[in-house]
Amino acid sequence: MKEKEIACDLVIIGTGMAGMAAALFAARRGLDAVQVGITGELGFASGPLDLLGVHPVAEGRMVGDPWQGIARLCRDEPLHPYAKLEIATIRRAMEDFLAFLQTGGYPHVTLGARNQMLVTAAGTRKPTYAVPHTMQHGPTALAHQAPCLLVGFEGLKGFSARQIALSLERHWPDLRPVRLPFPDAQGELYTEHMARSLDAAETRQKLVDAIRPHLGDAQYVGLPAVLGFYRTERVLADLQQGLGVPVFEIPTMLPAVTGVRLRELFEQRLPAMGIRPLWQQRVLGVQRVNGGRWSLAVGYTEAERLVVARSVLLCSGRFFGKGLHARRHAIQETIFDLPVVQPVDREAWHHKDLLDPQGHPINRAGVAVDENFRPVDHQGNTLFPNLFAAGSLLAYQDWMRQKCGSGLAVATACGAVNSCADFLKQVAPA
Ligand SMILES: Cc1cc2nc3c(=O)[nH]c(=O)nc-3n(C[C@H](O)[C@H](O)[C@H](O)COP(=O)(O)OP(=O)(O)OC[C@H]3O[C@@H](n4cnc5c(N)ncnc54)[C@H](O)[C@@H]3O)c2cc1C
């Protein structure tokens, strides 16, 4: 092999929410870390950061206070990844993560000990912990059923103000839809293009002028999530000043500007914090070498370099992220071929009823870890002292139904980085 070789203390595999949070925590702890993964996939994040929205899932009960909810979840489901963490650790992880977003100019807003109810592009309501500041007035307007103008745009697919208003009629009768042309645009519209054009003051003014005649008695104005790209604070302030009422975004279908904003923030700031990025690349092969180090072949389609690391943190996601792969009869972990907790056979992957309130067993399949977030075998034995895992790859959780995707990613990333840092401290470099 002629590949270049890089040595480091830690390789973080994955650039989804768990991988990015892990990189942030590793940088804060001064770890010498390389991060590998395709960052484009973060563009699927729709904005809200969920901590715990539903428990118990089978009852579909919405959680008001996510902290109390987590305490109950950990009692009811002691194998859930949250149960490996102290509540104080989860709190600190979320605070650190939110502080990072704040200093990056994309603050997110929480109600502390209360979930907020957010309107989705489908016109449903969902409980969430933190929302981008551009969405913060939406939950208040909904809670008060305040008169609100909801603006959709000609040519923007997947966002119909009329459909949202119709779906929410029972919960928000004073939501009034309108469909307008977007300034200086024709034909099909793309959210990223719209957001970038609203970074310009001239477009903002034209949008204010277009919306103002429709305001009527509206006390709020809702729009799809396109309120700027790099300058969301400025865009929101100008629209609110121009319209004289609070303005808020509603998440759009994917890929979403909200995710791309996050991606750009991480891409800009993590290297400056000391993370060595190997982005737009994958781990194509892995080997354990002398002294128990990991040697990873990294490249896009062919190995271009070897990364030799004292430890690895695996944040490779589930089926969508490609950390898990469903073969004909079994689910496989794709990089280390780790044991996967899963139903005994394919027949048991799904319940007969697609909408079974319990959720499907396959969604709780994944990699089981010990109390230090190190993968274990089917008997519960830790497999390697220097391999850690975090995020949606973990077993015994159903983040989609429990509405805990980002919280689980951030909290377990924090737990795994802490354990990894302890390991690196104890074991001196060879
Ligand atoms: C459509 C959608 C909507 C969502 N909406 C919300 C929401 O409203 N609120 C919320 O809180 N959460 C939401 N989430 C979930 C949230 O983003 C999760 O936290 C996330 O999906 C899980 O993060 P993860 O980092 O564990 O996995 P993923 O995001 O799946 O990331 C996996 C990463 O691993 C990398 N990877 C895989 N294999 C390799 C390899 N061989 N080499 C290198 N890298 C590899 C991938 O490139 C990717 O970067 C949503 C997720 C999706 C997909």
The ligand as an ORCA input file, in Angstrom:
! r2SCAN-3c Opt
* xyz 0 1
  C     -35.171     12.548      8.029
  C     -34.712     12.795      9.425
  C     -35.389     13.719     10.225
  C     -34.981     13.930     11.535
  N     -35.648     14.848     12.330
  C     -35.237     15.026     13.597
  C     -35.903     15.955     14.453
  O     -36.862     16.596     14.078
  N     -35.425     16.099     15.732
  C     -34.363     15.373     16.196
  O     -33.956     15.540     17.346
  N     -33.743     14.490     15.403
  C     -34.151     14.305     14.136
  N     -33.497     13.420     13.341
  C     -32.531     12.535     13.931
  C     -31.225     13.115     14.239
  O     -30.666     13.772     13.160
  C     -30.458     11.967     14.767
  O     -29.783     12.416     15.843
  C     -29.563     11.312     13.780
  O     -30.187     10.811     12.660
  C     -28.761     10.220     14.408
  O     -27.533     10.695     14.352
  P     -26.283      9.782     14.142
  O     -25.149     10.744     14.049
  O     -26.271      8.733     15.181
  O     -26.481      9.007     12.747
  P     -26.548      9.562     11.263
  O     -27.094     10.917     11.213
  O     -27.229      8.513     10.478
  O     -25.024      9.662     10.830
  C     -24.246      8.548     10.515
  C     -22.924      9.028      9.978
  O     -22.051      7.915      9.835
  C     -21.342      8.049      8.639
  N     -20.853      6.753      8.199
  C     -21.536      5.584      8.042
  N     -20.693      4.632      7.579
  C     -19.478      5.214      7.456
  C     -18.189      4.755      7.022
  N     -17.986      3.512      6.585
  N     -17.165      5.635      7.029
  C     -17.334      6.922      7.467
  N     -18.518      7.399      7.877
  C     -19.566      6.546      7.861
  C     -22.318      8.688      7.677
  O     -21.622      9.329      6.615
  C     -22.997      9.698      8.617
  O     -22.243     10.867      8.650
  C     -33.879     13.220     12.040
  C     -33.202     12.297     11.226
  C     -33.611     12.087      9.937
  C     -32.867     11.086      9.101
*
